[in-house]
Amino acid sequence: MKKNIALVAGGDSGEYVISVNSARIIKGNLDSKKYNVYLILITGRKWVHIDDENVEHPVDKNDFTILLKGKKVFFNCAFITIHGTPGEDGKLQGYFDLMGIPYTTSGLLQSSLTFNKHFCNALVTNWGIQIARSVKYNIDKKPDVAEVLSKVNLPVFVKPNKGGSSLGTTFVKTQEQLLPAIEYCLEHDDEVFIEEYIHGIELTCGAYISKGELVILPVTEIVSKTEANFFDYKAKYTQGAADEITPARVSDEITRIVQETTAFLYRKLELKGICRLDYIYSEGRLYFLEANITPGMSERSIVPQQAEYIGISLAELFSDVLEETLGKK
């Protein structure tokens, strides 16, 4: 019997459009002979199913069902492709846990932890993972320049502590740029994460579970061409704004280190589903940047490129993740 899959997209962050694009790619690559796929868009309190005629059908949040032609549709699994809140920070995971519906991402605890850069860094350093020096401030305690520079050295990245796709992020080279960058960051989050810049090679590696085995994808090298000179929102989602080179132009030894670190962190953080971990390699050391538990799945996204390089189609990738999730039910 075909399984009913809720393809959950949208969200409440600036990554809404990215999420919808990812959902379009996922739906187009799921086997219609095996799955009935229903697009569920979430924006704030508005949860609706959008059918093929673009008609909206409200979701009953009491049991996560929809009513079609007088019949309730129940779901066997939720394929979460929301980037940012509530799909990447544990909120939606907690809801599905209450509903007893399996989902394709990491769990509530892991999602909320990896979404918080400060807490995630504090944890991985206990396992011997290198990170850049950083400091966090809340919205009710705006720092002055001298205080910040007593803890980190310029240049720095000023980032939302909880967020993705580099929205709200500024590369700061001078003292004069620091406070405006903090104010801009606070438009996106109530916590500011200020991290020292490390000059090096930006690398990223995807991973997921297939048939009970951890699959580590090839390593991708990222070379930004934007004025910001880092993999910001423009570089990620503008054609030609960054070179994403798979496999990365690094030695076999560096590739091994990145892939082994990815496998180590995937297991230690108890991640699930498709994840992507980002790094900087500099002067013989690998620095962890962040873990993405719902990486982009659009045509230009990195994980699809990595999978394609080793002969894994998107249809195979998404089916493997769904079957792994359904098998744990």
N, C-alpha and C positions, 0 to 999 in steps of 0.2 A: 504494500500500500504506500502511496506517495505521502511524503512527510510535508506538513505545513510549516513553512519557514517564515518568520517575521524578520524582514530585512530592515533594521532600525537605523534611521539616518536623521540628519538635521542637527539638532542641538541648540544650545543657547550662547555659543561663542562666535567669534568672527570667522570660524572655520566651517560655517554652515554650508556654504557653496561647495567647498572641498568634499565634505561628507556626502552631499547629494551626488556629486560626480563619482565618488567611490562606489556608492550604492548602484549607480547606473551600470558601472563596469561589472560589479559583482553579479547583479541580476542577469546581465547578458551572458554570463559565463557559467551559470548554474543550470544543471541538466533538468529541463522541464519534464522529462520522463520520470525523474526520481523525486522532484520537489515541486510543491506549489509555493511560489514565492510571493509574498505580500509586502509591498513597500509601506513601512510605517514611518511617518515623519513626525518628529517631536520638536516643538518650539514652546518653551515655557509650559503652560498648562494645557496647551493644545496638542493632543495626540490624535492623529488621523491616519487612516489607510487611504492611499491614493491609488485608485484602480487604473486600468489601462485607458479609460476614457477621461482620466484626470478628474474624476469625481471623488469627493472626500467622504469617508465613512468614519465616524467617531470610534475611538477605541474605548472600551469599557475598562477603566483602570482597576476596577474591583477584582477582575480575573484575567485581565489582558486578553480580551476577545474582541472580535468585530462581528457585526450583524450584516450578512449579505443575503439578499433574497429571502429574508425571514428566518435564516438559519445562523446559529452562532458558529463562528470559526475559532477553534482552539489551536494553539501553536505547539509544535513539538520542540522547537528550538528558536532562539533569537540570535540572528547574525548581526552583531553590533558593529556599526561602522561610523559612529559619531566620534569626531575628533574634538577634544575639549569636553566641557561639562554638558550634559550629565553622563556621557557614555565612556569617558576616559578617566574619571575621577572617583569611581566607585559608587556613585549615586544610583545609576541604573542597574548596576550589578546587585546592589542591595535589594532593589525592588524585585528583580527577577528571582533572587533567592527566596524572598517572601512568597512569590507566586509559584515556586517550585518548577520554574522553566529554565532548562539549561541554556547557556549562552556561550558564544565563541571566544570571549576574551578572558583575561585573567580575572580573578575574583575580586570581591569588594576591598579586602585589605591590601592586596597587591596593587590594585588600580589606584587607590587613594595614596599609597606610598610612592609609587613611581611618578605620579602626577605632581607630587610635591618635591621640587628639586632639592631643597635644603634637607629634608628628612631622608630622601633617597641617598644623597651624598654621604650623610652621616652614617648610614648603614653600611654602604659598600666599602667605606674606608676601613671598617672593622675587619674586612676580609682581605686587606692588603691591596685594594684597588687604588690606583693613583687618581686624584682629582685636582682641579685647579683651586687655588685659594679663593674663598668667597665669604660673603657676609649677607645676612638677611635683615630686612627692616619691615615693620608693619606700617600700615597707613597712619596710625595714631602716633608714630614716632619717626617723623621724617628726619633723616640725618643731615648734618652739615658736611661740607666738603672735607674739612680737616679730619673729622671723625672717620669718614669712609676711607680716606687715604692713609690713615694710621693702621688700617687693617688689610687693605689691598693696594696694589700698585697699578698705576695707569700703564697701558690702556686696559679698559675693562668692558665687559658686556653688562648692561643693565637690562634685566629680564623680569617678566612676571614670574613669581615663584611657582605659580600654578597656571600652566598654559602650554600651548604648542604652536607649531608652524612659525615660530619666531615672531608672532604678533606681539607688538608692544616692546620689542627688543631694540636697543640702540647700542652701537659700537662707539664707545666714548674714548677719545684720545687726549682731551684736555680738561683741566679743572672746570673751565667755564661751561663745558657741555654736560657736566655731571647732573646738576640739579634739574635742568630742563628734561634730561633723559629720565630722571626719577619721576617727575610730574607726568610725563608721557606714559611711563610704565604703569602708574597708578590709575590710568584710564582703563586699563585692561585687567588689573588685579589689585587686591588690597594688601599684597605683600610684594616687596621688591627684593630680587635676588641679584646681587652684584658680584660678578665673577671675573677674576683676572684673565686677560687674554693670553693664550699660549700659542706662539707661532709654530706651526707645524702642518702636517698633512691631515685633512679631515677625512675620516673613514667611517663607514657604517656597515652593519651586518645584520641580516634578517635571520629569524629562526622560528620554527613551529614544530608541533608534534604531528607525526603521521604514522598511523598504525602502531601507536605506542612508542615510536622511536623519535628521538630528537633530530630534526633536520637543520643543519647549519648551512645557510646560503652563502654564495660568494661575497667577497668584500668589495664594496664600491668606494671609489675615491671621489670626493666632491670638490670642484674648483669653481668658486663663485666669480661671476664677472660683473657684479653690481658695484655701485659706488660704496656700499657698506662693506664690501669685501668679506662677507661671510654668508652662510647659507640662510638668508633671511626669507621672509614670505615671498618677496619678488623673485628671488633666485629659485625658490622651490616651485613656483607656479607660473612663471613667465617663460615661454619658449625661448631658448637660447641664452637665458640669464645665468646659467650655470652648466658646467660640464659634469656629468655624472658618468664616471668611467668604471665599467665592470668588465673584467676584474680590475681591481685597483693596481696602479703602477708602483707596486712595492715588492719587496723581496718575498720569497716563499716563507722566510722566517717571520716577517712581520705579519703576513697573512695568517700564518699558523697562530701567532699570539692573539690576533684579533678574534679569530674563530674560536679558539679555546677559551678566551675571556668571555665571549658571547655565550658559549655553552655553559660555562661556570655560573655566570650571572643569571641566565635563564633558569637554571636549576635552583640556585641559592635563593633567588627572589620568588621562586615557585610560580613562575609565569605560565600562562596558557595561551593557546591560539597563536596567531601571527604577531610577532613582535619585531621591533627593529631597535638595535642599540647603537648609539653614536659615540665616536671617540675622536681624539686628536693624538697623533703620533708625533712626538717631538724629542729630539736628542736622545734617542734610544729608549724612551719611555712611552707607554700607552696610557693616556688619560681618558677616563670615562666622562662623558658629557651628560647623557640622559638615556632613559629607556622609553620607547614609544609602544604602548600596548594596542593602539589602533592606528597603525601607520596607513598612510594614503594608499589607495588602490586605483587611482586614476591612470590614464594612459601614460602619464609622465612620471608616475611614482616609482620609487626606488625598488621596493620589494618585487613588484612584477618584473622589473628589469633583471634582478638577480635570479629569480626563478626561471625566466626565459633562457638565461645564459646556460643553465645546466639542464635544459630540456624539459622543465616542468611548466606545463601550460597553466593558465589561470583557472581553467575549468578543473584541472586536476588539483591545483592548490586549494581552491575553495571547497571542492568536494572532500578532500582529505580532512580539512579543518572541521567541516560539518559532521562528517562521519565519526571523527574522533570525539566530538562533543556529544553527539547522539549516543555513542557507545558508552559514555560515562553516565547516562541517565539512570 
